[in-house]
């Protein structure tokens, strides 16, 4: 970290380190798997291949992820509404768009991927624990 690092850069690095640590140490995910997940989700989300994820692309990703969770984890709750998806994407954009350009670059999107992967693994553990106690 250089002398001229901005506060946002420091915050971004800290958040990334926290997410990586949670995935690696709590869930046993390797750095290689994290990198592959980031690249795969980036390619499937950056629909227009302009090098950034805008709010509409982020909404599609959120909708796709929640759909997958519902299917894989046999979640009985109703599928999230369009309003829920828009709000979740807006909150993620607001939290992760460190440079304020209303798009997520690869570095910012990496945090979205980490958060999504961590949430998926957490939900899987909960579903497994629930199944074992049934």
Secondary structure, 3 states (H helix, E strand, C coil): CCCCCCHHHHHHHHHHHHHHHHHHHHCCCCHHHHHHHHHHHHHHHCCCCCCCECHHHHHHHHHHHHHHHHHHCCCCCCCCCHHHHHHHHHHHHHHHCCCCCCCECHHHHHHHHHHHHHHHHHHHHHHHHHHHHC
